[in-house]
Amino acid sequence: MERITTKELADAFIAEQIEALQAQIGDGKVLLALSGGVDSSVVAALLIKAIGKNLTCVHVNHGLLRKGEPEQVIKVFKEELNANLIYIDAVDRFLDKLAGVSDPETKRKIIGEEFIDVFAEEARKLDGVKFLGQGTIYPDIVESEKGVKAHHNVGGLPQDLQDRFELVEPVKFLYKDEVRMVGKALGLPDNMVNRQPFPGPGLGVRCTGAITRDRLEAVRESDAIVREEFAAAGLAGKVWQYFTIVPDYKSTGITENSERTYAWPVVIRAVNSIDATSATPEPLDWALLNKITARITSEVKGVNRVLYDVTPKPTGTIEWE
Ligand code: XMP
């Protein structure tokens, strides 16, 4: 299949997919997991074009989303695109299940399974939904097949759902850059199309080890500061992916009043990539790093150090888990 590198190719893909979706779905109903990331947003927009109100989007707040994210999903999809959108606050449910679990693959499995359960519950409340939409993209499939990592979008549906739902995955053969191209051609807002890739398990993979609510807040708050400062420095949309990690590890520090601290470090990751299979670190400006460090150490609770990860992929993955 030809890679989507131009608006014309994106338009052709959209026209083809709308026809294919209409042929697959007919007057059936689709339930879509709308995380608010570029993949599921593009799938939602394609489905809105293809079947309109026969699409029901479900946004699950699993407590591992970035600051302001659930609010933005509601604003863009419910208010601007007029989609059928159900918002589910499942924060306690996810965090309770994850308490004390430190193995990364087990965390991913719990989040994935809980996600499916929430959907199953929602689906059973809705009459006549036969299809399940998913924002699976090509690297997800490849990495799952290679056994590099479990991916919540691929497989793992309980038998009763497998029997009941047919999957609708219109971007499953696209790479991330192609999905963005399609999103742009669909007329989605710039901030959504240029949104950074974000893992399904969300901040859960960036709060390494067993997730605690306080350390998760440190991830969320430091991530918000990095995003704000990157935007102010004109780097939003230019650097491919940037975020923070808070390891399950403390080190000594000292306050301005000479009080000893024992607190977490925040790790900043900022990389450029085409399709996530390889990546290079962004050569960040020293003054910007200093500014971010000053903000994080003064504004984020429980943190006394900031580090910048300069590792390319390979050898490091983009995420820390
Ligand atoms: P790694 O860490 O393997 O990540 O270098 C490659 C890219 O994939 C994103 N990522 C995910 N995306 N669901 C997703 O949709 C996931 O479970 C997932 N895990 C990692 C990661 O952010 C990076 O862009």
py3Dmol code that shows the C-alpha trace and the ligand (Angstrom):
import py3Dmol

protein = """\
ATOM      1  CA  MET A   1       0.000   0.000   0.000  1.00  0.00           C
ATOM      2  CA  GLU A   2       1.254   3.478  -0.888  1.00  0.00           C
ATOM      3  CA  ARG A   3       2.216   5.636   2.094  1.00  0.00           C
ATOM      4  CA  ILE A   4       0.049   8.708   2.654  1.00  0.00           C
ATOM      5  CA  THR A   5       2.402  11.632   2.098  1.00  0.00           C
ATOM      6  CA  THR A   6       0.181  14.260   0.474  1.00  0.00           C
ATOM      7  CA  LYS A   7      -3.257  15.823   0.964  1.00  0.00           C
ATOM      8  CA  GLU A   8      -4.442  14.156  -2.250  1.00  0.00           C
ATOM      9  CA  LEU A   9      -3.499  10.716  -0.972  1.00  0.00           C
ATOM     10  CA  ALA A  10      -5.148  11.516   2.379  1.00  0.00           C
ATOM     11  CA  ASP A  11      -8.345  12.633   0.603  1.00  0.00           C
ATOM     12  CA  ALA A  12      -8.348   9.459  -1.458  1.00  0.00           C
ATOM     13  CA  PHE A  13      -7.862   7.376   1.711  1.00  0.00           C
ATOM     14  CA  ILE A  14     -10.763   9.195   3.414  1.00  0.00           C
ATOM     15  CA  ALA A  15     -13.134   8.689   0.459  1.00  0.00           C
ATOM     16  CA  GLU A  16     -12.163   5.033   0.270  1.00  0.00           C
ATOM     17  CA  GLN A  17     -12.559   4.520   4.020  1.00  0.00           C
ATOM     18  CA  ILE A  18     -15.943   6.241   4.203  1.00  0.00           C
ATOM     19  CA  GLU A  19     -17.210   3.861   1.525  1.00  0.00           C
ATOM     20  CA  ALA A  20     -15.593   0.878   3.198  1.00  0.00           C
ATOM     21  CA  LEU A  21     -17.027   1.873   6.609  1.00  0.00           C
ATOM     22  CA  GLN A  22     -20.521   2.347   5.164  1.00  0.00           C
ATOM     23  CA  ALA A  23     -20.253  -1.022   3.436  1.00  0.00           C
ATOM     24  CA  GLN A  24     -19.059  -2.732   6.632  1.00  0.00           C
ATOM     25  CA  ILE A  25     -21.471  -1.048   9.034  1.00  0.00           C
ATOM     26  CA  GLY A  26     -24.603  -0.402   6.978  1.00  0.00           C
ATOM     27  CA  ASP A  27     -27.165   1.051   9.371  1.00  0.00           C
ATOM     28  CA  GLY A  28     -25.526  -0.688  12.331  1.00  0.00           C
ATOM     29  CA  LYS A  29     -24.261   1.108  15.428  1.00  0.00           C
ATOM     30  CA  VAL A  30     -20.655   1.561  16.482  1.00  0.00           C
ATOM     31  CA  LEU A  31     -19.210   2.053  19.939  1.00  0.00           C
ATOM     32  CA  LEU A  32     -15.844   3.813  19.923  1.00  0.00           C
ATOM     33  CA  ALA A  33     -13.242   4.177  22.614  1.00  0.00           C
ATOM     34  CA  LEU A  34     -12.365   7.846  22.290  1.00  0.00           C
ATOM     35  CA  SER A  35      -9.213   8.553  24.265  1.00  0.00           C
ATOM     36  CA  GLY A  36      -8.739  11.986  22.712  1.00  0.00           C
ATOM     37  CA  GLY A  37      -5.434  11.024  21.108  1.00  0.00           C
ATOM     38  CA  VAL A  38      -4.888  11.539  17.413  1.00  0.00           C
ATOM     39  CA  ASP A  39      -5.660   7.908  16.474  1.00  0.00           C
ATOM     40  CA  SER A  40      -9.058   7.580  18.087  1.00  0.00           C
ATOM     41  CA  SER A  41      -9.930  11.186  17.193  1.00  0.00           C
ATOM     42  CA  VAL A  42      -9.289  10.476  13.511  1.00  0.00           C
ATOM     43  CA  VAL A  43     -11.306   7.256  13.717  1.00  0.00           C
ATOM     44  CA  ALA A  44     -14.133   9.204  15.382  1.00  0.00           C
ATOM     45  CA  ALA A  45     -14.053  11.871  12.667  1.00  0.00           C
ATOM     46  CA  LEU A  46     -14.065   9.237   9.913  1.00  0.00           C
ATOM     47  CA  LEU A  47     -16.979   7.456  11.556  1.00  0.00           C
ATOM     48  CA  ILE A  48     -18.901  10.697  12.122  1.00  0.00           C
ATOM     49  CA  LYS A  49     -18.546  11.342   8.375  1.00  0.00           C
ATOM     50  CA  ALA A  50     -19.513   7.796   7.462  1.00  0.00           C
ATOM     51  CA  ILE A  51     -22.377   7.038   9.870  1.00  0.00           C
ATOM     52  CA  GLY A  52     -23.104  10.219  11.886  1.00  0.00           C
ATOM     53  CA  LYS A  53     -25.202   9.592  14.978  1.00  0.00           C
ATOM     54  CA  ASN A  54     -24.935   5.826  14.670  1.00  0.00           C
ATOM     55  CA  LEU A  55     -21.569   6.289  16.301  1.00  0.00           C
ATOM     56  CA  THR A  56     -21.450   6.421  20.091  1.00  0.00           C
ATOM     57  CA  CYS A  57     -18.120   7.618  21.495  1.00  0.00           C
ATOM     58  CA  VAL A  58     -17.173   6.602  25.000  1.00  0.00           C
ATOM     59  CA  HIS A  59     -14.497   8.564  26.814  1.00  0.00           C
ATOM     60  CA  VAL A  60     -13.184   6.724  29.847  1.00  0.00           C
ATOM     61  CA  ASN A  61     -11.295   8.795  32.360  1.00  0.00           C
ATOM     62  CA  HIS A  62      -9.048   6.133  33.877  1.00  0.00           C
ATOM     63  CA  GLY A  63      -7.162   8.647  35.988  1.00  0.00           C
ATOM     64  CA  LEU A  64      -4.062   8.281  33.825  1.00  0.00           C
ATOM     65  CA  LEU A  65      -4.853  11.099  31.409  1.00  0.00           C
ATOM     66  CA  ARG A  66      -2.916  14.322  31.070  1.00  0.00           C
ATOM     67  CA  LYS A  67      -4.005  17.485  32.825  1.00  0.00           C
ATOM     68  CA  GLY A  68      -7.048  19.049  31.138  1.00  0.00           C
ATOM     69  CA  GLU A  69      -7.524  16.161  28.740  1.00  0.00           C
ATOM     70  CA  PRO A  70     -10.984  14.855  29.656  1.00  0.00           C
ATOM     71  CA  GLU A  71     -12.303  18.425  29.594  1.00  0.00           C
ATOM     72  CA  GLN A  72     -10.879  18.964  26.113  1.00  0.00           C
ATOM     73  CA  VAL A  73     -12.351  15.758  24.708  1.00  0.00           C
ATOM     74  CA  ILE A  74     -15.792  16.803  25.907  1.00  0.00           C
ATOM     75  CA  LYS A  75     -15.383  20.294  24.488  1.00  0.00           C
ATOM     76  CA  VAL A  76     -14.148  19.234  21.048  1.00  0.00           C
ATOM     77  CA  PHE A  77     -16.346  16.197  20.438  1.00  0.00           C
ATOM     78  CA  LYS A  78     -19.521  16.955  22.294  1.00  0.00           C
ATOM     79  CA  GLU A  79     -19.682  20.702  21.825  1.00  0.00           C
ATOM     80  CA  GLU A  80     -17.870  21.279  18.538  1.00  0.00           C
ATOM     81  CA  LEU A  81     -18.341  18.081  16.520  1.00  0.00           C
ATOM     82  CA  ASN A  82     -21.747  17.330  18.023  1.00  0.00           C
ATOM     83  CA  ALA A  83     -20.914  13.658  18.516  1.00  0.00           C
ATOM     84  CA  ASN A  84     -22.792  11.190  20.701  1.00  0.00           C
ATOM     85  CA  LEU A  85     -20.378  11.142  23.631  1.00  0.00           C
ATOM     86  CA  ILE A  86     -20.611   9.280  26.912  1.00  0.00           C
ATOM     87  CA  TYR A  87     -18.132  10.345  29.619  1.00  0.00           C
ATOM     88  CA  ILE A  88     -17.236   7.792  32.266  1.00  0.00           C
ATOM     89  CA  ASP A  89     -15.360   8.711  35.431  1.00  0.00           C
ATOM     90  CA  ALA A  90     -13.549   5.472  36.298  1.00  0.00           C
ATOM     91  CA  VAL A  91     -10.605   7.009  38.154  1.00  0.00           C
ATOM     92  CA  ASP A  92     -11.042   5.202  41.480  1.00  0.00           C
ATOM     93  CA  ARG A  93     -11.825   1.929  39.806  1.00  0.00           C
ATOM     94  CA  PHE A  94      -8.552   1.903  37.837  1.00  0.00           C
ATOM     95  CA  LEU A  95      -6.299   3.263  40.572  1.00  0.00           C
ATOM     96  CA  ASP A  96      -7.672   0.807  43.145  1.00  0.00           C
ATOM     97  CA  LYS A  97      -6.956  -2.120  40.815  1.00  0.00           C
ATOM     98  CA  LEU A  98      -3.439  -0.828  40.117  1.00  0.00           C
ATOM     99  CA  ALA A  99      -2.502  -0.244  43.741  1.00  0.00           C
ATOM    100  CA  GLY A 100       0.669  -2.144  44.652  1.00  0.00           C
ATOM    101  CA  VAL A 101       1.257  -3.506  41.129  1.00  0.00           C
ATOM    102  CA  SER A 102       4.784  -2.750  39.912  1.00  0.00           C
ATOM    103  CA  ASP A 103       5.402  -5.051  36.936  1.00  0.00           C
ATOM    104  CA  PRO A 104       4.996  -3.000  33.727  1.00  0.00           C
ATOM    105  CA  GLU A 105       3.319  -5.724  31.676  1.00  0.00           C
ATOM    106  CA  THR A 106       0.937  -6.541  34.520  1.00  0.00           C
ATOM    107  CA  LYS A 107       0.059  -2.830  34.813  1.00  0.00           C
ATOM    108  CA  ARG A 108      -0.649  -2.716  31.072  1.00  0.00           C
ATOM    109  CA  LYS A 109      -2.770  -5.861  31.300  1.00  0.00           C
ATOM    110  CA  ILE A 110      -4.808  -4.507  34.216  1.00  0.00           C
ATOM    111  CA  ILE A 111      -5.414  -1.203  32.460  1.00  0.00           C
ATOM    112  CA  GLY A 112      -6.316  -2.972  29.198  1.00  0.00           C
ATOM    113  CA  GLU A 113      -8.648  -5.454  30.857  1.00  0.00           C
ATOM    114  CA  GLU A 114     -10.318  -2.826  33.007  1.00  0.00           C
ATOM    115  CA  PHE A 115     -10.803  -0.753  29.894  1.00  0.00           C
ATOM    116  CA  ILE A 116     -12.530  -3.622  28.138  1.00  0.00           C
ATOM    117  CA  ASP A 117     -14.697  -4.231  31.224  1.00  0.00           C
ATOM    118  CA  VAL A 118     -15.803  -0.609  31.336  1.00  0.00           C
ATOM    119  CA  PHE A 119     -16.706  -0.862  27.684  1.00  0.00           C
ATOM    120  CA  ALA A 120     -18.515  -4.120  28.135  1.00  0.00           C
ATOM    121  CA  GLU A 121     -20.624  -2.534  30.863  1.00  0.00           C
ATOM    122  CA  GLU A 122     -21.349   0.467  28.687  1.00  0.00           C
ATOM    123  CA  ALA A 123     -22.078  -1.650  25.624  1.00  0.00           C
ATOM    124  CA  ARG A 124     -24.577  -3.759  27.556  1.00  0.00           C
ATOM    125  CA  LYS A 125     -26.444  -0.580  28.439  1.00  0.00           C
ATOM    126  CA  LEU A 126     -26.728   0.402  24.781  1.00  0.00           C
ATOM    127  CA  ASP A 127     -29.188  -1.369  22.542  1.00  0.00           C
ATOM    128  CA  GLY A 128     -28.204  -2.885  19.222  1.00  0.00           C
ATOM    129  CA  VAL A 129     -24.518  -1.990  19.111  1.00  0.00           C
ATOM    130  CA  LYS A 130     -22.788  -4.537  16.908  1.00  0.00           C
ATOM    131  CA  PHE A 131     -19.485  -2.854  16.148  1.00  0.00           C
ATOM    132  CA  LEU A 132     -16.506  -1.724  18.204  1.00  0.00           C
ATOM    133  CA  GLY A 133     -14.382   1.054  16.725  1.00  0.00           C
ATOM    134  CA  GLN A 134     -10.688   1.187  17.610  1.00  0.00           C
ATOM    135  CA  GLY A 135      -7.807   3.543  16.917  1.00  0.00           C
ATOM    136  CA  THR A 136      -5.316   0.760  16.333  1.00  0.00           C
ATOM    137  CA  ILE A 137      -2.384   1.820  14.140  1.00  0.00           C
ATOM    138  CA  TYR A 138       0.201  -0.268  12.336  1.00  0.00           C
ATOM    139  CA  PRO A 139       3.090  -0.060  14.868  1.00  0.00           C
ATOM    140  CA  ASP A 140       0.695  -1.315  17.583  1.00  0.00           C
ATOM    141  CA  ILE A 141       0.035  -4.460  15.582  1.00  0.00           C
ATOM    142  CA  VAL A 142       3.684  -5.040  14.658  1.00  0.00           C
ATOM    143  CA  GLU A 143       4.943  -4.600  18.224  1.00  0.00           C
ATOM    144  CA  SER A 144       2.225  -6.821  19.661  1.00  0.00           C
ATOM    145  CA  GLU A 145       2.982  -9.518  17.084  1.00  0.00           C
ATOM    146  CA  LYS A 146       6.690  -9.342  17.865  1.00  0.00           C
ATOM    147  CA  GLY A 147       5.817  -9.702  21.532  1.00  0.00           C
ATOM    148  CA  VAL A 148       7.627  -6.451  22.366  1.00  0.00           C
ATOM    149  CA  LYS A 149       4.680  -5.344  24.479  1.00  0.00           C
ATOM    150  CA  ALA A 150       1.056  -6.033  25.127  1.00  0.00           C
ATOM    151  CA  HIS A 151      -1.220  -3.515  23.498  1.00  0.00           C
ATOM    152  CA  HIS A 152      -4.682  -2.858  24.784  1.00  0.00           C
ATOM    153  CA  ASN A 153      -6.037  -2.207  21.290  1.00  0.00           C
ATOM    154  CA  VAL A 154      -5.094  -5.617  19.975  1.00  0.00           C
ATOM    155  CA  GLY A 155      -6.860  -8.792  21.019  1.00  0.00           C
ATOM    156  CA  GLY A 156      -7.830  -9.650  24.557  1.00  0.00           C
ATOM    157  CA  LEU A 157     -11.553  -9.078  24.169  1.00  0.00           C
ATOM    158  CA  PRO A 158     -13.617 -11.420  26.356  1.00  0.00           C
ATOM    159  CA  GLN A 159     -15.390 -14.143  24.411  1.00  0.00           C
ATOM    160  CA  ASP A 160     -18.889 -12.694  24.783  1.00  0.00           C
ATOM    161  CA  LEU A 161     -17.680  -9.429  23.266  1.00  0.00           C
ATOM    162  CA  GLN A 162     -15.752 -11.163  20.517  1.00  0.00           C
ATOM    163  CA  ASP A 163     -18.961 -12.924  19.643  1.00  0.00           C
ATOM    164  CA  ARG A 164     -20.963  -9.778  19.839  1.00  0.00           C
ATOM    165  CA  PHE A 165     -18.719  -7.120  18.332  1.00  0.00           C
ATOM    166  CA  GLU A 166     -17.167  -6.838  14.954  1.00  0.00           C
ATOM    167  CA  LEU A 167     -14.063  -4.605  15.023  1.00  0.00           C
ATOM    168  CA  VAL A 168     -13.914  -1.398  13.017  1.00  0.00           C
ATOM    169  CA  GLU A 169     -10.279  -0.286  12.655  1.00  0.00           C
ATOM    170  CA  PRO A 170      -9.977   2.102   9.729  1.00  0.00           C
ATOM    171  CA  VAL A 171      -6.410   3.305  10.451  1.00  0.00           C
ATOM    172  CA  LYS A 172      -4.820  -0.005  11.355  1.00  0.00           C
ATOM    173  CA  PHE A 173      -2.469   0.005   8.372  1.00  0.00           C
ATOM    174  CA  LEU A 174      -1.280   3.579   8.905  1.00  0.00           C
ATOM    175  CA  TYR A 175       1.764   4.947  10.664  1.00  0.00           C
ATOM    176  CA  LYS A 176       1.378   7.870  13.031  1.00  0.00           C
ATOM    177  CA  ASP A 177       2.510  10.497  10.501  1.00  0.00           C
ATOM    178  CA  GLU A 178      -0.086   9.208   8.044  1.00  0.00           C
ATOM    179  CA  VAL A 179      -2.842   9.358  10.660  1.00  0.00           C
ATOM    180  CA  ARG A 180      -1.951  13.019  11.263  1.00  0.00           C
ATOM    181  CA  MET A 181      -2.107  13.689   7.527  1.00  0.00           C
ATOM    182  CA  VAL A 182      -5.571  12.131   7.377  1.00  0.00           C
ATOM    183  CA  GLY A 183      -6.704  14.099  10.448  1.00  0.00           C
ATOM    184  CA  LYS A 184      -5.628  17.332   8.828  1.00  0.00           C
ATOM    185  CA  ALA A 185      -7.422  16.437   5.599  1.00  0.00           C
ATOM    186  CA  LEU A 186     -10.537  15.635   7.653  1.00  0.00           C
ATOM    187  CA  GLY A 187     -10.469  19.199   8.957  1.00  0.00           C
ATOM    188  CA  LEU A 188      -9.783  18.316  12.594  1.00  0.00           C
ATOM    189  CA  PRO A 189      -8.412  21.219  14.656  1.00  0.00           C
ATOM    190  CA  ASP A 190      -4.636  21.674  14.521  1.00  0.00           C
ATOM    191  CA  ASN A 191      -4.091  21.114  18.226  1.00  0.00           C
ATOM    192  CA  MET A 192      -5.760  17.730  17.910  1.00  0.00           C
ATOM    193  CA  VAL A 193      -3.956  16.638  14.743  1.00  0.00           C
ATOM    194  CA  ASN A 194      -0.579  17.660  16.126  1.00  0.00           C
ATOM    195  CA  ARG A 195      -1.269  16.138  19.469  1.00  0.00           C
ATOM    196  CA  GLN A 196       1.570  13.989  20.645  1.00  0.00           C
ATOM    197  CA  PRO A 197       1.241  10.243  20.571  1.00  0.00           C
ATOM    198  CA  PHE A 198       0.065   9.051  23.962  1.00  0.00           C
ATOM    199  CA  PRO A 199       0.022   5.428  25.115  1.00  0.00           C
ATOM    200  CA  GLY A 200      -3.294   3.780  25.915  1.00  0.00           C
ATOM    201  CA  PRO A 201      -2.120   3.103  29.498  1.00  0.00           C
ATOM    202  CA  GLY A 202      -1.385   6.817  29.660  1.00  0.00           C
ATOM    203  CA  LEU A 203       0.578   8.310  32.519  1.00  0.00           C
ATOM    204  CA  GLY A 204       0.454   4.848  34.108  1.00  0.00           C
ATOM    205  CA  VAL A 205       3.533   3.819  32.115  1.00  0.00           C
ATOM    206  CA  ARG A 206       5.350   7.015  33.117  1.00  0.00           C
ATOM    207  CA  CYS A 207       4.743   6.515  36.806  1.00  0.00           C
ATOM    208  CA  THR A 208       7.155   3.593  36.949  1.00  0.00           C
ATOM    209  CA  GLY A 209       6.735   0.822  39.491  1.00  0.00           C
ATOM    210  CA  ALA A 210       3.569   0.693  41.591  1.00  0.00           C
ATOM    211  CA  ILE A 211       1.383   3.728  40.890  1.00  0.00           C
ATOM    212  CA  THR A 212       0.532   5.919  43.842  1.00  0.00           C
ATOM    213  CA  ARG A 213      -1.839   8.857  43.624  1.00  0.00           C
ATOM    214  CA  ASP A 214       0.732  11.369  44.825  1.00  0.00           C
ATOM    215  CA  ARG A 215       3.447  10.259  42.395  1.00  0.00           C
ATOM    216  CA  LEU A 216       0.882  10.137  39.581  1.00  0.00           C
ATOM    217  CA  GLU A 217       0.027  13.773  40.362  1.00  0.00           C
ATOM    218  CA  ALA A 218       3.749  14.573  40.136  1.00  0.00           C
ATOM    219  CA  VAL A 219       3.797  13.021  36.642  1.00  0.00           C
ATOM    220  CA  ARG A 220       0.658  14.919  35.603  1.00  0.00           C
ATOM    221  CA  GLU A 221       1.773  18.287  36.975  1.00  0.00           C
ATOM    222  CA  SER A 222       5.335  18.070  35.612  1.00  0.00           C
ATOM    223  CA  ASP A 223       3.978  16.974  32.213  1.00  0.00           C
ATOM    224  CA  ALA A 224       1.687  20.019  32.163  1.00  0.00           C
ATOM    225  CA  ILE A 225       4.633  22.311  32.953  1.00  0.00           C
ATOM    226  CA  VAL A 226       6.757  20.782  30.183  1.00  0.00           C
ATOM    227  CA  ARG A 227       3.922  21.128  27.675  1.00  0.00           C
ATOM    228  CA  GLU A 228       3.348  24.735  28.709  1.00  0.00           C
ATOM    229  CA  GLU A 229       7.023  25.666  28.465  1.00  0.00           C
ATOM    230  CA  PHE A 230       7.471  23.880  25.126  1.00  0.00           C
ATOM    231  CA  ALA A 231       4.475  25.792  23.756  1.00  0.00           C
ATOM    232  CA  ALA A 232       5.873  29.085  25.074  1.00  0.00           C
ATOM    233  CA  ALA A 233       9.225  28.293  23.428  1.00  0.00           C
ATOM    234  CA  GLY A 234       7.536  27.583  20.073  1.00  0.00           C
ATOM    235  CA  LEU A 235       8.336  23.860  20.216  1.00  0.00           C
ATOM    236  CA  ALA A 236       4.766  22.508  20.313  1.00  0.00           C
ATOM    237  CA  GLY A 237       4.111  20.605  17.097  1.00  0.00           C
ATOM    238  CA  LYS A 238       7.824  20.745  16.234  1.00  0.00           C
ATOM    239  CA  VAL A 239       9.166  18.192  18.685  1.00  0.00           C
ATOM    240  CA  TRP A 240       7.505  14.844  18.039  1.00  0.00           C
ATOM    241  CA  GLN A 241       6.901  13.717  21.620  1.00  0.00           C
ATOM    242  CA  TYR A 242       7.794  15.203  24.987  1.00  0.00           C
ATOM    243  CA  PHE A 243       6.720  14.291  28.472  1.00  0.00           C
ATOM    244  CA  THR A 244       7.938  13.443  31.954  1.00  0.00           C
ATOM    245  CA  ILE A 245       8.510  10.292  33.935  1.00  0.00           C
ATOM    246  CA  VAL A 246       8.605   9.985  37.705  1.00  0.00           C
ATOM    247  CA  PRO A 247      10.540   6.880  38.759  1.00  0.00           C
ATOM    248  CA  ASP A 248       9.716   4.988  41.914  1.00  0.00           C
ATOM    249  CA  TYR A 249      12.939   6.114  43.520  1.00  0.00           C
ATOM    250  CA  LYS A 250      13.946   8.888  45.892  1.00  0.00           C
ATOM    251  CA  SER A 251      17.211  10.711  46.416  1.00  0.00           C
ATOM    252  CA  THR A 252      18.504  13.317  48.824  1.00  0.00           C
ATOM    253  CA  GLY A 253      18.169  17.031  48.235  1.00  0.00           C
ATOM    254  CA  ILE A 254      18.188  20.298  50.117  1.00  0.00           C
ATOM    255  CA  THR A 255      15.803  23.264  50.324  1.00  0.00           C
ATOM    256  CA  GLU A 256      16.777  26.931  50.226  1.00  0.00           C
ATOM    257  CA  ASN A 257      16.380  26.916  54.017  1.00  0.00           C
ATOM    258  CA  SER A 258      18.956  24.126  54.262  1.00  0.00           C
ATOM    259  CA  GLU A 259      16.387  21.487  55.098  1.00  0.00           C
ATOM    260  CA  ARG A 260      17.177  18.033  53.872  1.00  0.00           C
ATOM    261  CA  THR A 261      14.696  16.448  51.461  1.00  0.00           C
ATOM    262  CA  TYR A 262      14.218  12.931  50.261  1.00  0.00           C
ATOM    263  CA  ALA A 263      12.116  13.111  47.108  1.00  0.00           C
ATOM    264  CA  TRP A 264      11.524  11.856  43.560  1.00  0.00           C
ATOM    265  CA  PRO A 265      13.356  12.966  40.439  1.00  0.00           C
ATOM    266  CA  VAL A 266      11.415  14.029  37.345  1.00  0.00           C
ATOM    267  CA  VAL A 267      12.867  12.779  34.064  1.00  0.00           C
ATOM    268  CA  ILE A 268      12.168  14.791  30.918  1.00  0.00           C
ATOM    269  CA  ARG A 269      11.978  12.912  27.616  1.00  0.00           C
ATOM    270  CA  ALA A 270      11.765  14.857  24.329  1.00  0.00           C
ATOM    271  CA  VAL A 271      12.335  12.987  21.082  1.00  0.00           C
ATOM    272  CA  ASN A 272      11.912  13.304  17.358  1.00  0.00           C
ATOM    273  CA  SER A 273      10.725  10.408  15.255  1.00  0.00           C
ATOM    274  CA  ILE A 274       8.865   9.546  12.072  1.00  0.00           C
ATOM    275  CA  ASP A 275       7.071   6.370  13.041  1.00  0.00           C
ATOM    276  CA  ALA A 276       8.203   5.588  16.626  1.00  0.00           C
ATOM    277  CA  THR A 277      10.380   2.658  15.554  1.00  0.00           C
ATOM    278  CA  SER A 278      13.441   4.843  16.113  1.00  0.00           C
ATOM    279  CA  ALA A 279      13.914   8.235  17.757  1.00  0.00           C
ATOM    280  CA  THR A 280      16.531  10.884  18.503  1.00  0.00           C
ATOM    281  CA  PRO A 281      16.542  13.204  21.515  1.00  0.00           C
ATOM    282  CA  GLU A 282      15.721  16.871  20.865  1.00  0.00           C
ATOM    283  CA  PRO A 283      18.780  19.075  21.542  1.00  0.00           C
ATOM    284  CA  LEU A 284      16.968  21.234  24.070  1.00  0.00           C
ATOM    285  CA  ASP A 285      18.092  24.740  24.809  1.00  0.00           C
ATOM    286  CA  TRP A 286      19.944  24.977  28.138  1.00  0.00           C
ATOM    287  CA  ALA A 287      18.002  28.045  29.281  1.00  0.00           C
ATOM    288  CA  LEU A 288      14.729  26.247  28.596  1.00  0.00           C
ATOM    289  CA  LEU A 289      15.896  23.233  30.612  1.00  0.00           C
ATOM    290  CA  ASN A 290      16.841  25.545  33.482  1.00  0.00           C
ATOM    291  CA  LYS A 291      13.461  27.241  33.395  1.00  0.00           C
ATOM    292  CA  ILE A 292      11.571  23.948  33.354  1.00  0.00           C
ATOM    293  CA  THR A 293      13.747  22.628  36.181  1.00  0.00           C
ATOM    294  CA  ALA A 294      13.062  25.703  38.316  1.00  0.00           C
ATOM    295  CA  ARG A 295       9.318  25.419  37.745  1.00  0.00           C
ATOM    296  CA  ILE A 296       9.105  21.679  38.370  1.00  0.00           C
ATOM    297  CA  THR A 297      11.191  21.758  41.551  1.00  0.00           C
ATOM    298  CA  SER A 298       9.193  24.650  42.964  1.00  0.00           C
ATOM    299  CA  GLU A 299       5.670  23.773  41.727  1.00  0.00           C
ATOM    300  CA  VAL A 300       5.505  19.982  41.824  1.00  0.00           C
ATOM    301  CA  LYS A 301       5.055  18.345  45.213  1.00  0.00           C
ATOM    302  CA  GLY A 302       7.495  15.620  46.235  1.00  0.00           C
ATOM    303  CA  VAL A 303      10.175  16.378  43.635  1.00  0.00           C
ATOM    304  CA  ASN A 304      13.730  17.623  44.226  1.00  0.00           C
ATOM    305  CA  ARG A 305      15.581  16.895  40.968  1.00  0.00           C
ATOM    306  CA  VAL A 306      15.086  17.119  37.203  1.00  0.00           C
ATOM    307  CA  LEU A 307      16.979  15.021  34.671  1.00  0.00           C
ATOM    308  CA  TYR A 308      17.008  15.107  30.874  1.00  0.00           C
ATOM    309  CA  ASP A 309      17.142  11.778  29.047  1.00  0.00           C
ATOM    310  CA  VAL A 310      19.475  12.134  26.038  1.00  0.00           C
ATOM    311  CA  THR A 311      19.188   8.491  24.915  1.00  0.00           C
ATOM    312  CA  PRO A 312      18.168   7.728  21.328  1.00  0.00           C
ATOM    313  CA  LYS A 313      15.923   4.768  20.396  1.00  0.00           C
ATOM    314  CA  PRO A 314      17.650   2.383  20.147  1.00  0.00           C
ATOM    315  CA  THR A 315      18.946   1.832  22.791  1.00  0.00           C
ATOM    316  CA  GLY A 316      16.192   3.343  24.936  1.00  0.00           C
ATOM    317  CA  THR A 317      12.515   3.004  24.120  1.00  0.00           C
ATOM    318  CA  ILE A 318      10.600   6.272  23.928  1.00  0.00           C
ATOM    319  CA  GLU A 319       8.571   5.504  27.046  1.00  0.00           C
ATOM    320  CA  TRP A 320      10.048   4.432  30.356  1.00  0.00           C
ATOM    321  CA  GLU A 321       8.121   1.629  31.946  1.00  0.00           C
TER     322      GLU A 321
END
"""
ligand_1 = """\
24
XMP
P 8.247 2.905 22.816
O 8.251 3.209 24.265
O 8.014 1.439 22.547
O 7.014 3.676 22.213
O 9.472 3.383 22.103
C 6.806 3.876 20.859
C 5.640 4.816 20.694
O 4.439 4.160 21.033
C 3.760 4.876 22.053
N 3.132 3.873 22.892
C 1.859 3.529 22.801
N 0.872 3.983 22.010
N -0.623 2.511 23.056
C -0.365 3.465 22.134
O -1.285 3.879 21.426
C 0.316 1.989 23.882
O 0.066 1.109 24.678
C 1.625 2.527 23.731
N 2.769 2.287 24.351
C 3.702 3.124 23.819
C 4.839 5.674 22.743
O 4.312 6.799 23.416
C 5.709 6.036 21.581
O 5.208 7.125 20.854
"""
view = py3Dmol.view(width=600, height=400)
view.addModel(protein, "pdb")
view.setStyle({"model": 0}, {"cartoon": {"style": "trace"}})
view.addModel(ligand_1, "xyz")
view.setStyle({"model": 1}, {"stick": {}})
view.zoomTo()
view.show()
